[in-house]
Amino acid sequence: MQNSLNMVANWAVKEDLNISPHKTAMAPFTNRRKIEALGPLKLHGKNLKMLDKIKYLGVILDSRLTWNQHLQKKIRKTQTTFALVRLTCGRKWGLRPNIAHWLYTRVIRPSILYGALVWWSKVIQKITKTHLGRIQRMVCLAIMEAMKSTAMEVLLNLTPLNLLMMAEARMALYRLHILKQPADLKNRNGVAIYLEKCE
């Protein structure tokens, strides 16, 4: 591992690039409990920090790729954001229900679904479905001010978040597959060409 790091450091120097050891950290992705074998890695003579999680493009990757920390952060952020939205609403004043619905579907929900292609497998777990269901239920209650037993998702035409997450991941995978097609195929009927190629 140290040899590979040295190669990267030498390449950076050769290309007139600078890698700061203070801003560089290592996050091993493994199921092993003991990772001492990796040893202290050095960059430009300074030890790199060893982290159990790392944030990359807005997605939190933990060392075992359980996505627990990413999901918890998404839930906290959503609850905080919607709590701020609710502060602007009253029974007889504030945001109209259709505006609250728009804010959820166009601002809050896309932030939850961000990076679905990477962490969608987490939504298969029952506990995750429960957490996502609670978020959507909180939103539905705020929009409709209905009884808790009402089938609010159906009335508001909101797809359950776990199903929407899987659909978003599939669409992202489909887009990636289409990008790999030759240019002449992409310029014609994309879906029809894709189906022809699969047959």
Biotite code that builds the C-alpha atoms (Angstrom):
import biotite.structure as struc

atoms = struc.array([
    struc.Atom([0.000, 0.000, 0.000], chain_id="A", res_id=1, res_name="MET", atom_name="CA", element="C"),
    struc.Atom([2.827, 2.382, 0.887], chain_id="A", res_id=2, res_name="GLN", atom_name="CA", element="C"),
    struc.Atom([4.529, 1.635, -2.436], chain_id="A", res_id=3, res_name="ASN", atom_name="CA", element="C"),
    struc.Atom([1.359, 2.571, -4.328], chain_id="A", res_id=4, res_name="SER", atom_name="CA", element="C"),
    struc.Atom([1.072, 5.783, -2.333], chain_id="A", res_id=5, res_name="LEU", atom_name="CA", element="C"),
    struc.Atom([4.685, 6.633, -3.122], chain_id="A", res_id=6, res_name="ASN", atom_name="CA", element="C"),
    struc.Atom([4.012, 6.089, -6.827], chain_id="A", res_id=7, res_name="MET", atom_name="CA", element="C"),
    struc.Atom([1.062, 8.494, -6.675], chain_id="A", res_id=8, res_name="VAL", atom_name="CA", element="C"),
    struc.Atom([3.141, 11.088, -4.810], chain_id="A", res_id=9, res_name="ALA", atom_name="CA", element="C"),
    struc.Atom([5.990, 10.811, -7.358], chain_id="A", res_id=10, res_name="ASN", atom_name="CA", element="C"),
    struc.Atom([3.543, 11.121, -10.258], chain_id="A", res_id=11, res_name="TRP", atom_name="CA", element="C"),
    struc.Atom([2.008, 14.241, -8.674], chain_id="A", res_id=12, res_name="ALA", atom_name="CA", element="C"),
    struc.Atom([5.430, 15.862, -8.294], chain_id="A", res_id=13, res_name="VAL", atom_name="CA", element="C"),
    struc.Atom([6.280, 14.997, -11.907], chain_id="A", res_id=14, res_name="LYS", atom_name="CA", element="C"),
    struc.Atom([3.022, 16.599, -13.107], chain_id="A", res_id=15, res_name="GLU", atom_name="CA", element="C"),
    struc.Atom([3.532, 19.716, -10.928], chain_id="A", res_id=16, res_name="ASP", atom_name="CA", element="C"),
    struc.Atom([0.628, 18.778, -8.674], chain_id="A", res_id=17, res_name="LEU", atom_name="CA", element="C"),
    struc.Atom([0.571, 19.042, -4.908], chain_id="A", res_id=18, res_name="ASN", atom_name="CA", element="C"),
    struc.Atom([-1.140, 16.543, -2.597], chain_id="A", res_id=19, res_name="ILE", atom_name="CA", element="C"),
    struc.Atom([-1.526, 17.910, 0.912], chain_id="A", res_id=20, res_name="SER", atom_name="CA", element="C"),
    struc.Atom([-1.045, 15.234, 3.614], chain_id="A", res_id=21, res_name="PRO", atom_name="CA", element="C"),
    struc.Atom([-3.159, 17.347, 5.987], chain_id="A", res_id=22, res_name="HIS", atom_name="CA", element="C"),
    struc.Atom([-6.156, 17.106, 3.634], chain_id="A", res_id=23, res_name="LYS", atom_name="CA", element="C"),
    struc.Atom([-5.602, 13.454, 2.731], chain_id="A", res_id=24, res_name="THR", atom_name="CA", element="C"),
    struc.Atom([-7.019, 10.565, 4.737], chain_id="A", res_id=25, res_name="ALA", atom_name="CA", element="C"),
    struc.Atom([-7.365, 6.834, 4.325], chain_id="A", res_id=26, res_name="MET", atom_name="CA", element="C"),
    struc.Atom([-10.611, 4.919, 4.761], chain_id="A", res_id=27, res_name="ALA", atom_name="CA", element="C"),
    struc.Atom([-10.216, 1.156, 4.328], chain_id="A", res_id=28, res_name="PRO", atom_name="CA", element="C"),
    struc.Atom([-13.316, -0.694, 3.128], chain_id="A", res_id=29, res_name="PHE", atom_name="CA", element="C"),
    struc.Atom([-13.196, -4.084, 4.793], chain_id="A", res_id=30, res_name="THR", atom_name="CA", element="C"),
    struc.Atom([-15.111, -6.415, 7.123], chain_id="A", res_id=31, res_name="ASN", atom_name="CA", element="C"),
    struc.Atom([-11.971, -7.111, 9.151], chain_id="A", res_id=32, res_name="ARG", atom_name="CA", element="C"),
    struc.Atom([-12.095, -5.948, 12.727], chain_id="A", res_id=33, res_name="ARG", atom_name="CA", element="C"),
    struc.Atom([-8.352, -5.333, 12.927], chain_id="A", res_id=34, res_name="LYS", atom_name="CA", element="C"),
    struc.Atom([-6.764, -3.181, 10.256], chain_id="A", res_id=35, res_name="ILE", atom_name="CA", element="C"),
    struc.Atom([-3.398, -2.640, 11.919], chain_id="A", res_id=36, res_name="GLU", atom_name="CA", element="C"),
    struc.Atom([-1.789, -4.618, 9.086], chain_id="A", res_id=37, res_name="ALA", atom_name="CA", element="C"),
    struc.Atom([-2.261, -1.589, 6.842], chain_id="A", res_id=38, res_name="LEU", atom_name="CA", element="C"),
    struc.Atom([0.087, 0.234, 9.154], chain_id="A", res_id=39, res_name="GLY", atom_name="CA", element="C"),
    struc.Atom([0.628, 3.960, 9.343], chain_id="A", res_id=40, res_name="PRO", atom_name="CA", element="C"),
    struc.Atom([0.824, 5.227, 5.769], chain_id="A", res_id=41, res_name="LEU", atom_name="CA", element="C"),
    struc.Atom([2.998, 8.229, 5.021], chain_id="A", res_id=42, res_name="LYS", atom_name="CA", element="C"),
    struc.Atom([2.666, 10.931, 2.391], chain_id="A", res_id=43, res_name="LEU", atom_name="CA", element="C"),
    struc.Atom([5.627, 13.302, 2.009], chain_id="A", res_id=44, res_name="HIS", atom_name="CA", element="C"),
    struc.Atom([6.956, 11.949, 5.330], chain_id="A", res_id=45, res_name="GLY", atom_name="CA", element="C"),
    struc.Atom([3.764, 12.675, 7.293], chain_id="A", res_id=46, res_name="LYS", atom_name="CA", element="C"),
    struc.Atom([1.342, 10.077, 8.671], chain_id="A", res_id=47, res_name="ASN", atom_name="CA", element="C"),
    struc.Atom([-2.101, 9.947, 7.069], chain_id="A", res_id=48, res_name="LEU", atom_name="CA", element="C"),
    struc.Atom([-5.205, 9.902, 9.226], chain_id="A", res_id=49, res_name="LYS", atom_name="CA", element="C"),
    struc.Atom([-7.140, 6.616, 9.317], chain_id="A", res_id=50, res_name="MET", atom_name="CA", element="C"),
    struc.Atom([-10.918, 7.194, 9.168], chain_id="A", res_id=51, res_name="LEU", atom_name="CA", element="C"),
    struc.Atom([-13.826, 4.780, 9.579], chain_id="A", res_id=52, res_name="ASP", atom_name="CA", element="C"),
    struc.Atom([-15.970, 6.857, 7.202], chain_id="A", res_id=53, res_name="LYS", atom_name="CA", element="C"),
    struc.Atom([-15.422, 9.313, 4.390], chain_id="A", res_id=54, res_name="ILE", atom_name="CA", element="C"),
    struc.Atom([-17.704, 11.681, 2.499], chain_id="A", res_id=55, res_name="LYS", atom_name="CA", element="C"),
    struc.Atom([-17.403, 11.601, -1.268], chain_id="A", res_id=56, res_name="TYR", atom_name="CA", element="C"),
    struc.Atom([-19.637, 13.722, -3.528], chain_id="A", res_id=57, res_name="LEU", atom_name="CA", element="C"),
    struc.Atom([-22.229, 14.028, -0.776], chain_id="A", res_id=58, res_name="GLY", atom_name="CA", element="C"),
    struc.Atom([-22.420, 10.295, 0.004], chain_id="A", res_id=59, res_name="VAL", atom_name="CA", element="C"),
    struc.Atom([-21.023, 8.981, 3.303], chain_id="A", res_id=60, res_name="ILE", atom_name="CA", element="C"),
    struc.Atom([-19.060, 5.767, 2.787], chain_id="A", res_id=61, res_name="LEU", atom_name="CA", element="C"),
    struc.Atom([-18.433, 3.861, 6.010], chain_id="A", res_id=62, res_name="ASP", atom_name="CA", element="C"),
    struc.Atom([-15.703, 1.233, 6.279], chain_id="A", res_id=63, res_name="SER", atom_name="CA", element="C"),
    struc.Atom([-18.160, -1.681, 5.951], chain_id="A", res_id=64, res_name="ARG", atom_name="CA", element="C"),
    struc.Atom([-20.440, 0.000, 3.410], chain_id="A", res_id=65, res_name="LEU", atom_name="CA", element="C"),
    struc.Atom([-23.514, -0.458, 5.611], chain_id="A", res_id=66, res_name="THR", atom_name="CA", element="C"),
    struc.Atom([-24.810, 3.045, 4.627], chain_id="A", res_id=67, res_name="TRP", atom_name="CA", element="C"),
    struc.Atom([-26.119, 3.495, 8.192], chain_id="A", res_id=68, res_name="ASN", atom_name="CA", element="C"),
    struc.Atom([-24.388, 6.818, 8.765], chain_id="A", res_id=69, res_name="GLN", atom_name="CA", element="C"),
    struc.Atom([-25.451, 8.133, 5.360], chain_id="A", res_id=70, res_name="HIS", atom_name="CA", element="C"),
    struc.Atom([-29.086, 7.223, 6.042], chain_id="A", res_id=71, res_name="LEU", atom_name="CA", element="C"),
    struc.Atom([-29.018, 8.741, 9.546], chain_id="A", res_id=72, res_name="GLN", atom_name="CA", element="C"),
    struc.Atom([-27.637, 11.995, 8.174], chain_id="A", res_id=73, res_name="LYS", atom_name="CA", element="C"),
    struc.Atom([-30.308, 12.093, 5.454], chain_id="A", res_id=74, res_name="LYS", atom_name="CA", element="C"),
    struc.Atom([-33.066, 11.506, 8.022], chain_id="A", res_id=75, res_name="ILE", atom_name="CA", element="C"),
    struc.Atom([-31.758, 14.219, 10.373], chain_id="A", res_id=76, res_name="ARG", atom_name="CA", element="C"),
    struc.Atom([-31.366, 16.720, 7.541], chain_id="A", res_id=77, res_name="LYS", atom_name="CA", element="C"),
    struc.Atom([-34.862, 15.979, 6.206], chain_id="A", res_id=78, res_name="THR", atom_name="CA", element="C"),
    struc.Atom([-36.465, 16.322, 9.642], chain_id="A", res_id=79, res_name="GLN", atom_name="CA", element="C"),
    struc.Atom([-34.676, 19.628, 10.248], chain_id="A", res_id=80, res_name="THR", atom_name="CA", element="C"),
    struc.Atom([-35.561, 21.005, 6.807], chain_id="A", res_id=81, res_name="THR", atom_name="CA", element="C"),
    struc.Atom([-39.225, 20.064, 7.062], chain_id="A", res_id=82, res_name="PHE", atom_name="CA", element="C"),
    struc.Atom([-39.413, 21.372, 10.623], chain_id="A", res_id=83, res_name="ALA", atom_name="CA", element="C"),
    struc.Atom([-38.341, 24.761, 9.237], chain_id="A", res_id=84, res_name="LEU", atom_name="CA", element="C"),
    struc.Atom([-41.020, 24.469, 6.546], chain_id="A", res_id=85, res_name="VAL", atom_name="CA", element="C"),
    struc.Atom([-43.648, 23.701, 9.193], chain_id="A", res_id=86, res_name="ARG", atom_name="CA", element="C"),
    struc.Atom([-42.681, 26.802, 11.155], chain_id="A", res_id=87, res_name="LEU", atom_name="CA", element="C"),
    struc.Atom([-43.946, 28.848, 8.216], chain_id="A", res_id=88, res_name="THR", atom_name="CA", element="C"),
    struc.Atom([-47.350, 27.113, 8.311], chain_id="A", res_id=89, res_name="CYS", atom_name="CA", element="C"),
    struc.Atom([-50.328, 27.559, 10.598], chain_id="A", res_id=90, res_name="GLY", atom_name="CA", element="C"),
    struc.Atom([-53.900, 26.326, 10.517], chain_id="A", res_id=91, res_name="ARG", atom_name="CA", element="C"),
    struc.Atom([-55.116, 29.583, 9.008], chain_id="A", res_id=92, res_name="LYS", atom_name="CA", element="C"),
    struc.Atom([-51.927, 31.181, 7.707], chain_id="A", res_id=93, res_name="TRP", atom_name="CA", element="C"),
    struc.Atom([-48.644, 30.362, 5.999], chain_id="A", res_id=94, res_name="GLY", atom_name="CA", element="C"),
    struc.Atom([-47.854, 28.017, 3.119], chain_id="A", res_id=95, res_name="LEU", atom_name="CA", element="C"),
    struc.Atom([-50.747, 26.473, 1.280], chain_id="A", res_id=96, res_name="ARG", atom_name="CA", element="C"),
    struc.Atom([-50.832, 22.641, 1.212], chain_id="A", res_id=97, res_name="PRO", atom_name="CA", element="C"),
    struc.Atom([-49.962, 22.550, -2.506], chain_id="A", res_id=98, res_name="ASN", atom_name="CA", element="C"),
    struc.Atom([-46.828, 24.645, -1.869], chain_id="A", res_id=99, res_name="ILE", atom_name="CA", element="C"),
    struc.Atom([-45.761, 22.344, 0.992], chain_id="A", res_id=100, res_name="ALA", atom_name="CA", element="C"),
    struc.Atom([-46.352, 19.373, -1.338], chain_id="A", res_id=101, res_name="HIS", atom_name="CA", element="C"),
    struc.Atom([-44.238, 21.046, -4.032], chain_id="A", res_id=102, res_name="TRP", atom_name="CA", element="C"),
    struc.Atom([-41.415, 21.773, -1.568], chain_id="A", res_id=103, res_name="LEU", atom_name="CA", element="C"),
    struc.Atom([-41.350, 18.128, -0.512], chain_id="A", res_id=104, res_name="TYR", atom_name="CA", element="C"),
    struc.Atom([-41.464, 16.587, -3.998], chain_id="A", res_id=105, res_name="THR", atom_name="CA", element="C"),
    struc.Atom([-39.129, 19.093, -5.673], chain_id="A", res_id=106, res_name="ARG", atom_name="CA", element="C"),
    struc.Atom([-36.634, 20.033, -2.942], chain_id="A", res_id=107, res_name="VAL", atom_name="CA", element="C"),
    struc.Atom([-36.631, 17.679, 0.053], chain_id="A", res_id=108, res_name="ILE", atom_name="CA", element="C"),
    struc.Atom([-37.307, 14.320, -1.602], chain_id="A", res_id=109, res_name="ARG", atom_name="CA", element="C"),
    struc.Atom([-34.622, 14.709, -4.325], chain_id="A", res_id=110, res_name="PRO", atom_name="CA", element="C"),
    struc.Atom([-32.045, 15.374, -1.598], chain_id="A", res_id=111, res_name="SER", atom_name="CA", element="C"),
    struc.Atom([-33.031, 12.073, 0.053], chain_id="A", res_id=112, res_name="ILE", atom_name="CA", element="C"),
    struc.Atom([-32.792, 10.194, -3.249], chain_id="A", res_id=113, res_name="LEU", atom_name="CA", element="C"),
    struc.Atom([-29.404, 11.704, -4.158], chain_id="A", res_id=114, res_name="TYR", atom_name="CA", element="C"),
    struc.Atom([-26.867, 8.959, -4.871], chain_id="A", res_id=115, res_name="GLY", atom_name="CA", element="C"),
    struc.Atom([-29.564, 6.261, -5.012], chain_id="A", res_id=116, res_name="ALA", atom_name="CA", element="C"),
    struc.Atom([-27.529, 4.213, -7.488], chain_id="A", res_id=117, res_name="LEU", atom_name="CA", element="C"),
    struc.Atom([-24.837, 3.734, -4.839], chain_id="A", res_id=118, res_name="VAL", atom_name="CA", element="C"),
    struc.Atom([-26.818, 3.066, -1.645], chain_id="A", res_id=119, res_name="TRP", atom_name="CA", element="C"),
    struc.Atom([-30.203, 1.775, -2.891], chain_id="A", res_id=120, res_name="TRP", atom_name="CA", element="C"),
    struc.Atom([-29.562, -1.717, -1.466], chain_id="A", res_id=121, res_name="SER", atom_name="CA", element="C"),
    struc.Atom([-29.993, -0.269, 2.040], chain_id="A", res_id=122, res_name="LYS", atom_name="CA", element="C"),
    struc.Atom([-33.724, 0.299, 1.401], chain_id="A", res_id=123, res_name="VAL", atom_name="CA", element="C"),
    struc.Atom([-34.354, -3.446, 1.171], chain_id="A", res_id=124, res_name="ILE", atom_name="CA", element="C"),
    struc.Atom([-33.906, -3.676, 4.952], chain_id="A", res_id=125, res_name="GLN", atom_name="CA", element="C"),
    struc.Atom([-37.077, -3.468, 7.006], chain_id="A", res_id=126, res_name="LYS", atom_name="CA", element="C"),
    struc.Atom([-35.712, -0.855, 9.424], chain_id="A", res_id=127, res_name="ILE", atom_name="CA", element="C"),
    struc.Atom([-34.825, 1.439, 6.519], chain_id="A", res_id=128, res_name="THR", atom_name="CA", element="C"),
    struc.Atom([-38.319, 1.109, 5.040], chain_id="A", res_id=129, res_name="LYS", atom_name="CA", element="C"),
    struc.Atom([-39.708, 2.066, 8.464], chain_id="A", res_id=130, res_name="THR", atom_name="CA", element="C"),
    struc.Atom([-37.483, 5.162, 8.732], chain_id="A", res_id=131, res_name="HIS", atom_name="CA", element="C"),
    struc.Atom([-38.310, 6.328, 5.209], chain_id="A", res_id=132, res_name="LEU", atom_name="CA", element="C"),
    struc.Atom([-42.000, 5.646, 5.813], chain_id="A", res_id=133, res_name="GLY", atom_name="CA", element="C"),
    struc.Atom([-41.900, 7.859, 8.930], chain_id="A", res_id=134, res_name="ARG", atom_name="CA", element="C"),
    struc.Atom([-40.388, 10.722, 6.960], chain_id="A", res_id=135, res_name="ILE", atom_name="CA", element="C"),
    struc.Atom([-43.083, 10.575, 4.300], chain_id="A", res_id=136, res_name="GLN", atom_name="CA", element="C"),
    struc.Atom([-45.814, 10.180, 6.934], chain_id="A", res_id=137, res_name="ARG", atom_name="CA", element="C"),
    struc.Atom([-44.555, 13.304, 8.737], chain_id="A", res_id=138, res_name="MET", atom_name="CA", element="C"),
    struc.Atom([-44.768, 15.220, 5.473], chain_id="A", res_id=139, res_name="VAL", atom_name="CA", element="C"),
    struc.Atom([-48.227, 13.882, 4.636], chain_id="A", res_id=140, res_name="CYS", atom_name="CA", element="C"),
    struc.Atom([-49.565, 14.896, 8.054], chain_id="A", res_id=141, res_name="LEU", atom_name="CA", element="C"),
    struc.Atom([-48.148, 18.387, 7.604], chain_id="A", res_id=142, res_name="ALA", atom_name="CA", element="C"),
    struc.Atom([-49.700, 18.774, 4.164], chain_id="A", res_id=143, res_name="ILE", atom_name="CA", element="C"),
    struc.Atom([-53.129, 17.314, 4.896], chain_id="A", res_id=144, res_name="MET", atom_name="CA", element="C"),
    struc.Atom([-53.560, 17.721, 8.667], chain_id="A", res_id=145, res_name="GLU", atom_name="CA", element="C"),
    struc.Atom([-55.470, 14.451, 8.445], chain_id="A", res_id=146, res_name="ALA", atom_name="CA", element="C"),
    struc.Atom([-56.058, 11.639, 10.897], chain_id="A", res_id=147, res_name="MET", atom_name="CA", element="C"),
    struc.Atom([-53.075, 9.332, 11.263], chain_id="A", res_id=148, res_name="LYS", atom_name="CA", element="C"),
    struc.Atom([-55.022, 6.312, 10.026], chain_id="A", res_id=149, res_name="SER", atom_name="CA", element="C"),
    struc.Atom([-55.784, 7.929, 6.658], chain_id="A", res_id=150, res_name="THR", atom_name="CA", element="C"),
    struc.Atom([-54.078, 6.523, 3.552], chain_id="A", res_id=151, res_name="ALA", atom_name="CA", element="C"),
    struc.Atom([-52.399, 9.845, 2.900], chain_id="A", res_id=152, res_name="MET", atom_name="CA", element="C"),
    struc.Atom([-49.737, 8.641, 0.448], chain_id="A", res_id=153, res_name="GLU", atom_name="CA", element="C"),
    struc.Atom([-52.478, 7.402, -1.872], chain_id="A", res_id=154, res_name="VAL", atom_name="CA", element="C"),
    struc.Atom([-54.481, 10.634, -1.594], chain_id="A", res_id=155, res_name="LEU", atom_name="CA", element="C"),
    struc.Atom([-51.393, 12.765, -2.278], chain_id="A", res_id=156, res_name="LEU", atom_name="CA", element="C"),
    struc.Atom([-50.176, 10.445, -5.055], chain_id="A", res_id=157, res_name="ASN", atom_name="CA", element="C"),
    struc.Atom([-46.804, 9.908, -3.323], chain_id="A", res_id=158, res_name="LEU", atom_name="CA", element="C"),
    struc.Atom([-44.875, 6.736, -4.105], chain_id="A", res_id=159, res_name="THR", atom_name="CA", element="C"),
    struc.Atom([-43.334, 5.106, -0.987], chain_id="A", res_id=160, res_name="PRO", atom_name="CA", element="C"),
    struc.Atom([-39.750, 6.311, -0.630], chain_id="A", res_id=161, res_name="LEU", atom_name="CA", element="C"),
    struc.Atom([-38.190, 2.829, -0.658], chain_id="A", res_id=162, res_name="ASN", atom_name="CA", element="C"),
    struc.Atom([-39.855, 2.010, -4.009], chain_id="A", res_id=163, res_name="LEU", atom_name="CA", element="C"),
    struc.Atom([-38.934, 5.410, -5.413], chain_id="A", res_id=164, res_name="LEU", atom_name="CA", element="C"),
    struc.Atom([-35.326, 4.863, -4.345], chain_id="A", res_id=165, res_name="MET", atom_name="CA", element="C"),
    struc.Atom([-35.127, 1.568, -6.252], chain_id="A", res_id=166, res_name="MET", atom_name="CA", element="C"),
    struc.Atom([-36.744, 3.162, -9.312], chain_id="A", res_id=167, res_name="ALA", atom_name="CA", element="C"),
    struc.Atom([-34.235, 6.051, -9.236], chain_id="A", res_id=168, res_name="GLU", atom_name="CA", element="C"),
    struc.Atom([-31.347, 3.582, -8.997], chain_id="A", res_id=169, res_name="ALA", atom_name="CA", element="C"),
    struc.Atom([-32.678, 1.616, -11.981], chain_id="A", res_id=170, res_name="ARG", atom_name="CA", element="C"),
    struc.Atom([-33.058, 4.773, -14.059], chain_id="A", res_id=171, res_name="MET", atom_name="CA", element="C"),
    struc.Atom([-29.508, 5.858, -13.207], chain_id="A", res_id=172, res_name="ALA", atom_name="CA", element="C"),
    struc.Atom([-28.200, 2.419, -14.200], chain_id="A", res_id=173, res_name="LEU", atom_name="CA", element="C"),
    struc.Atom([-30.183, 2.607, -17.447], chain_id="A", res_id=174, res_name="TYR", atom_name="CA", element="C"),
    struc.Atom([-28.698, 6.044, -18.235], chain_id="A", res_id=175, res_name="ARG", atom_name="CA", element="C"),
    struc.Atom([-25.199, 4.708, -17.614], chain_id="A", res_id=176, res_name="LEU", atom_name="CA", element="C"),
    struc.Atom([-25.902, 1.782, -19.930], chain_id="A", res_id=177, res_name="HIS", atom_name="CA", element="C"),
    struc.Atom([-27.166, 4.112, -22.683], chain_id="A", res_id=178, res_name="ILE", atom_name="CA", element="C"),
    struc.Atom([-24.040, 6.287, -22.358], chain_id="A", res_id=179, res_name="LEU", atom_name="CA", element="C"),
    struc.Atom([-21.928, 3.258, -23.248], chain_id="A", res_id=180, res_name="LYS", atom_name="CA", element="C"),
    struc.Atom([-23.809, 2.802, -26.557], chain_id="A", res_id=181, res_name="GLN", atom_name="CA", element="C"),
    struc.Atom([-22.220, 4.066, -29.828], chain_id="A", res_id=182, res_name="PRO", atom_name="CA", element="C"),
    struc.Atom([-23.112, 7.644, -30.820], chain_id="A", res_id=183, res_name="ALA", atom_name="CA", element="C"),
    struc.Atom([-25.297, 6.599, -33.794], chain_id="A", res_id=184, res_name="ASP", atom_name="CA", element="C"),
    struc.Atom([-27.435, 4.445, -31.479], chain_id="A", res_id=185, res_name="LEU", atom_name="CA", element="C"),
    struc.Atom([-27.857, 7.240, -28.945], chain_id="A", res_id=186, res_name="LYS", atom_name="CA", element="C"),
    struc.Atom([-29.015, 9.694, -31.604], chain_id="A", res_id=187, res_name="ASN", atom_name="CA", element="C"),
    struc.Atom([-31.865, 7.457, -32.735], chain_id="A", res_id=188, res_name="ARG", atom_name="CA", element="C"),
    struc.Atom([-34.793, 6.184, -30.678], chain_id="A", res_id=189, res_name="ASN", atom_name="CA", element="C"),
    struc.Atom([-32.965, 5.465, -27.388], chain_id="A", res_id=190, res_name="GLY", atom_name="CA", element="C"),
    struc.Atom([-35.460, 3.106, -25.778], chain_id="A", res_id=191, res_name="VAL", atom_name="CA", element="C"),
    struc.Atom([-36.229, 1.165, -28.956], chain_id="A", res_id=192, res_name="ALA", atom_name="CA", element="C"),
    struc.Atom([-32.529, 0.714, -29.741], chain_id="A", res_id=193, res_name="ILE", atom_name="CA", element="C"),
    struc.Atom([-31.845, -0.408, -26.173], chain_id="A", res_id=194, res_name="TYR", atom_name="CA", element="C"),
    struc.Atom([-34.583, -3.034, -26.416], chain_id="A", res_id=195, res_name="LEU", atom_name="CA", element="C"),
    struc.Atom([-33.269, -4.235, -29.783], chain_id="A", res_id=196, res_name="GLU", atom_name="CA", element="C"),
    struc.Atom([-29.771, -4.633, -28.358], chain_id="A", res_id=197, res_name="LYS", atom_name="CA", element="C"),
    struc.Atom([-31.069, -6.632, -25.389], chain_id="A", res_id=198, res_name="CYS", atom_name="CA", element="C"),
    struc.Atom([-32.899, -9.153, -27.594], chain_id="A", res_id=199, res_name="GLU", atom_name="CA", element="C"),
])
